[in-house]
Amino acid sequence: MVEALSVLVLLGTGLVAGVLFAVAVSVMPALIAMPPDRYVSTHKLLGRHYDRIMPFIVTGSTVIDVAFAIRGTGTVRVLFAAAALCMAGVAVVSQTRNVPINNRVKRTAPEDLGPGWQDPRIQWRDWHLVRTCCAMAGCTLSAAAVVLS
């Protein structure tokens, strides 16, 4: 059971870190380069499936990290606890910063963009980079804890 959960926590944290990293280095620069109307249309297409799947993966990985922190000792306990905090950081930033921006963009019609439209791309990118760093740290800490346990 411990081995299966170790694989799941590595898979989950790695998947979250990988997806967020890919968005940061490839998708976000492309979205920033687009004209606003095209950005809104593209943003609506991109987030449809991530929004449903990623919270479960982040939460599942966090729960496994917490469980391993509770049953671990010494350095392993600290590493799993730190990984859980990092993954919780991903969830908090996602739900309180990025998701509200996503929802606002989804309610925007590209043809309704006017001179008063406040472009959310830079703010979204900045928060996305915060959660990407949290995810990468969480993945690294989980991996180190699994190796040492």
Secondary structure, 3 states (H helix, E strand, C coil): CHHHHHHHHHHHHHHHHHHHHHHHHHHHHHHHHCCHHHHHHHHHHHCCCHHHHHHHHHHHHHHHHHHHHHHCCHHHHHHHHHHHHHHHHHHHHHHHHHHHHHHHHHCCCHHHCCCCCCCCHHHHHHHHHHHHHHHHHHHHHHHHHHHHC
